[in-house]
């Protein structure tokens, strides 16, 4: 009986230790993202796509944390969180909330993937929605410095993506051409960007992945580098780090 009791204690300690390391791994990823952000000039984090053609199963949800480093314009710091849930086999809803150099911003989106990722066929879809933001300063499309501005932006992100398996894990590269109608500080503009990125899930991670993205200014926008970490969970098991 004493041996059995000792075995149960050892088993419990081992389980708690594994759980501790899994949770620590997730928060270490967030900390690395934070350190990465501090090393680069950065600003607006609400124009990024940071998604591919995966559609969530019923009862499954996804949360992510990200930062965006702008390679031109104002310096600063923004951090953003995204939330995603299923609607049907072609649609998911998305929400985002963030703060930083842009004092606060938030938005709601719908992701539609009418052409799924099957065999040699890539996924083709659209992310569309509205973003609102408030900040103490901005540079509008004429390059004029404005202050204490509120922004309303209608966004559309057509994209294409393809999932691949590799020796290190799973990778889903994607490309998008985000466009928007932006009204801020008494100025209206039509920002356009070209973005490429990838969602990478290492073999050691079951429900977590790293997303990186590069955006290039096409018209009245900015170029940037973004990085984030995502966690998928379901209603039955809740949030589990693995």
HELIX and SHEET records of a PDB file:
HELIX    1   1 UNK A    2  UNK A   38  1                                  37    
SHEET    1   A11 UNK A 187  UNK A 189  0                                        
SHEET    2   A11 UNK A 169  UNK A 184 -1                                        
SHEET    3   A11 UNK A 145  UNK A 166 -1                                        
SHEET    4   A11 UNK A 123  UNK A 139 -1                                        
SHEET    5   A11 UNK A 104  UNK A 115 -1                                        
SHEET    6   A11 UNK A  91  UNK A 100 -1                                        
SHEET    7   A11 UNK A  78  UNK A  86 -1                                        
SHEET    8   A11 UNK A  60  UNK A  70 -1                                        
SHEET    9   A11 UNK A 224  UNK A 234 -1                                        
SHEET   10   A11 UNK A 208  UNK A 219 -1                                        
SHEET   11   A11 UNK A 192  UNK A 202 -1                                        
END                                                                             
